[in-house]
Structure formats: C-alpha cells, structure tokens
Amino acid sequence: MAQVHPLAPFAGQFFGGAQVLDVAASNLFALVDALDKLGPGFGEDAVLRAAFAVNGMMQTDWSAPLAPDAQVMVFPRVAGG
C-alpha cells in the first residue's frame, strides 16, 4: 500500500487531520478515487487544487504506475500569473 501524507489544508479538510494514510492504488487516478472514498469531495477538489510528489519527486502524470510501497505527499498546487 502506498503511504500518503496529506498536507494542510487537505489533512484537516478531508481526512480528519490524519498525517498518514495507507492506500492501495495503481496510479494517481486510482489514488485520488481511493482518497475520495475516505474523504468525500477530495476527488473533485484534487483536480483543481492538489499536487502530488511520489518518492520525493513531483508527479504530474496521474496515469504513471505507482509502486505499492510509494511515499506520496499531497499538497496544495501553487498558482501564479
């Protein structure tokens, strides 16, 4: 299972303040679906507001395979202009 570390505001807003979640997922699409089941509304919010780092590297391809022992950080996307 991937170990997911949701950062603020996601941890408090969707996961009851949990710092670590264990989630089985084959890629980030599946991970977002699984996290949405744990924290309803996260999936919709993630599309616009979340960014992911897998094993310390920013991951923008949600279809890329996710190793079962992956460490995934979920953090707010930074927008600029």
Backbone bond lengths (Angstrom), bond angles and torsions (degrees), N, CA, C in turn:
res aa  C-N    CA-C-N  psi(-1)  N-CA   C-N-CA  omega(-1)  CA-C   N-CA-C  phi
1 M - - - 1.452 - - 1.519 109.74 -
2 A 1.300 115.32 140.54 1.458 120.14 176.23 1.524 108.92 -72.41
3 Q 1.300 115.87 143.15 1.460 121.27 175.44 1.522 107.45 -98.26
4 V 1.329 115.92 116.26 1.455 122.17 -174.59 1.522 109.29 -105.92
5 H 1.328 115.85 131.38 1.457 123.11 179.68 1.530 108.49 -116.20
6 P 1.340 116.93 93.46 1.469 118.15 178.10 1.527 110.53 -79.00
7 L 1.307 116.81 130.33 1.460 121.44 177.18 1.528 109.43 -94.86
8 A 1.321 115.62 169.26 1.467 121.22 176.68 1.512 108.54 -63.55
9 P 1.274 119.11 142.56 1.454 128.15 5.72 1.527 113.88 -89.71
10 F 1.347 117.66 -3.86 1.459 120.66 -174.09 1.524 113.43 -62.76
11 A 1.327 117.62 -40.49 1.466 120.06 -178.64 1.523 111.16 -56.63
12 G 1.304 116.94 -48.59 1.460 120.62 -178.72 1.511 113.59 -77.35
13 Q 1.303 117.28 -36.49 1.459 121.82 -175.25 1.527 112.59 -72.50
14 F 1.328 117.86 -35.97 1.466 120.39 -173.68 1.524 114.85 -120.70
15 F 1.330 118.90 -23.58 1.463 120.20 -169.56 1.525 113.81 -123.50
16 G 1.310 117.02 24.96 1.461 121.07 175.47 1.515 114.51 60.10
17 G 1.317 116.62 26.92 1.461 120.45 178.84 1.518 114.17 83.75
18 A 1.325 118.29 4.97 1.470 121.38 -179.23 1.519 110.68 -58.88
19 Q 1.311 115.95 135.96 1.460 122.11 178.84 1.523 112.34 -91.18
20 V 1.340 116.55 -24.76 1.462 121.94 -177.99 1.527 108.50 -141.88
21 L 1.323 115.74 134.45 1.462 122.50 175.61 1.521 107.87 -129.34
22 D 1.307 117.52 136.22 1.462 121.79 174.94 1.517 108.00 -97.72
23 V 1.334 116.51 121.88 1.455 121.75 -173.56 1.529 109.53 -136.08
24 A 1.336 115.48 132.09 1.467 120.74 174.90 1.525 107.65 -89.76
25 A 1.329 116.75 122.78 1.462 121.28 -179.97 1.524 109.18 -159.69
26 S 1.336 115.64 144.80 1.463 120.37 -178.62 1.525 112.99 -90.56
27 N 1.340 116.91 -19.32 1.463 122.07 176.92 1.533 108.33 -158.68
28 L 1.315 117.26 -178.77 1.470 119.27 -176.42 1.524 112.42 -70.58
29 F 1.332 118.36 -29.41 1.469 119.48 174.56 1.529 109.66 -59.30
30 A 1.334 116.39 -48.36 1.466 121.31 179.15 1.522 111.01 -65.81
31 L 1.326 116.91 -36.46 1.467 120.65 178.32 1.526 110.77 -63.50
32 V 1.320 116.99 -45.03 1.468 120.52 179.02 1.527 109.80 -62.69
33 D 1.324 117.83 -41.23 1.468 120.83 177.05 1.526 111.06 -60.59
34 A 1.338 116.34 -45.44 1.465 120.32 179.77 1.529 111.08 -64.83
35 L 1.331 117.00 -40.82 1.463 120.26 178.69 1.520 111.18 -67.54
36 D 1.330 117.28 -32.11 1.457 120.98 177.30 1.534 110.86 -65.68
37 K 1.317 116.86 -33.02 1.467 120.43 176.30 1.530 111.01 -68.46
38 L 1.334 116.43 -35.73 1.467 120.72 177.94 1.524 111.64 -76.29
39 G 1.311 116.36 -36.38 1.462 122.30 -179.00 1.509 109.45 -132.41
40 P 1.341 117.32 85.25 1.462 120.67 -176.87 1.537 112.33 -51.27
41 G 1.327 114.44 132.34 1.457 121.34 -178.48 1.520 112.71 101.15
42 F 1.341 116.50 -17.70 1.460 118.89 -179.10 1.528 111.72 -62.23
43 G 1.323 117.62 -41.29 1.461 121.03 -177.01 1.509 112.81 -56.85
44 E 1.303 116.19 -45.85 1.470 120.18 179.38 1.525 110.88 -66.83
45 D 1.307 116.14 -41.47 1.463 121.55 179.97 1.530 111.37 -67.43
46 A 1.321 116.76 -37.25 1.465 121.62 -176.04 1.522 112.21 -61.11
47 V 1.318 116.51 -36.31 1.465 120.28 -177.65 1.525 111.26 -57.69
48 L 1.309 116.87 -39.19 1.462 120.77 -177.05 1.527 114.42 -98.17
49 R 1.328 117.30 -28.80 1.468 119.03 -167.64 1.522 116.51 -117.39
50 A 1.338 118.89 -11.11 1.466 119.47 -172.89 1.523 112.19 -106.61
51 A 1.311 114.74 149.30 1.456 123.56 170.90 1.523 106.89 -126.90
52 F 1.318 116.50 157.96 1.458 121.40 -174.95 1.522 110.64 -131.09
53 A 1.317 115.10 139.96 1.459 121.55 170.44 1.527 106.33 -120.59
54 V 1.320 116.27 129.06 1.453 121.99 179.90 1.516 107.78 -112.69
55 N 1.320 115.25 119.40 1.465 121.92 -178.31 1.528 111.04 51.97
56 G 1.327 115.66 41.05 1.450 121.66 174.47 1.522 115.64 85.81
57 M 1.325 117.13 0.09 1.465 120.49 -178.57 1.528 109.52 -118.06
58 M 1.323 116.24 132.15 1.462 121.69 177.24 1.528 109.01 -56.48
59 Q 1.327 116.89 133.13 1.458 121.46 -179.91 1.527 109.60 -122.87
60 T 1.305 116.79 117.10 1.467 120.98 179.87 1.522 111.95 -105.96
61 D 1.319 118.17 -15.16 1.462 122.72 178.94 1.526 108.71 -92.10
62 W 1.321 115.64 99.59 1.470 120.56 -176.54 1.523 112.19 -69.23
63 S 1.325 118.64 -13.44 1.460 120.97 -179.54 1.529 112.60 -92.16
64 A 1.320 118.24 -7.97 1.463 121.30 -179.85 1.534 109.78 -63.34
65 P 1.331 117.18 140.73 1.465 120.13 179.71 1.531 111.40 -57.94
66 L 1.315 114.78 143.77 1.465 122.02 179.77 1.520 107.74 -115.42
67 A 1.328 117.24 118.64 1.458 121.01 179.90 1.530 110.24 -63.56
68 P 1.329 117.43 146.26 1.471 120.11 -178.81 1.532 113.52 -58.67
69 D 1.322 117.14 -28.49 1.467 120.44 -178.26 1.527 112.34 -100.80
70 A 1.325 117.53 20.30 1.469 121.83 -177.36 1.531 111.56 -65.42
71 Q 1.313 114.50 147.43 1.461 122.88 172.12 1.528 105.85 -104.61
72 V 1.331 116.64 118.02 1.458 120.90 -175.06 1.527 109.81 -118.84
73 M 1.315 116.85 124.50 1.455 121.79 175.08 1.527 107.78 -103.02
74 V 1.327 115.79 130.98 1.461 122.06 177.14 1.527 107.10 -109.73
75 F 1.315 116.66 121.47 1.460 120.01 -176.69 1.522 109.97 -141.04
76 P 1.324 117.22 162.96 1.459 120.10 -178.50 1.533 111.28 -66.72
77 R 1.301 114.41 137.96 1.466 121.22 176.09 1.531 107.96 -71.72
78 V 1.298 116.28 140.14 1.456 121.29 178.13 1.516 108.21 -97.70
79 A 1.299 115.62 124.65 1.468 120.44 178.55 1.517 108.87 -110.46
80 G 1.273 116.52 147.94 1.459 120.26 179.85 1.511 110.04 -149.31
81 G 1.279 113.36 176.96 1.447 114.30 179.33 1.512 110.62 -173.10
